[in-house]
Amino acid sequence: MGALLGEPLNEVIFVMDYFQVGFNGPRLTCLTAGRVELPSGERFVFPEAGSRDALCGLIEAVLAQVEDDDETLRLIFSDGRALAIPLDDESRVGPEAAMFHVGDQPIVVW
């Protein structure tokens, strides 16, 4: 995902009980209860109230950093907001927590 640094998030797609975020082609599918974290400390957890608006509010935000500590995949944007995807076993509803798709390259699965 490091190749996406400096790229703006340009789409958010809601699919029943999960969502996807896209960066002009590459797409991250989030299968756990992802959350938008604001610099103020406020959090919006999908699919709770306000989370869809917070996710859509990330459109045009520029990706500045990606952190993956085996518990959380965190996309940090240049304005200080972050999209955090839980990777721990307790957060999963299936075997995967997230998948990253880039064209015809192999899918990265967490």
Secondary structure, 3 states (H helix, E strand, C coil): CHHHCCCECCEEEEECCEEEEECCCCEEEECCCCEEECCCCCEEECCCCCHHHHHHCCCCCEEEEEEECCCEEEEEECCCCEEEEECCHHHCCCCCCEEEECCCCCCEEC
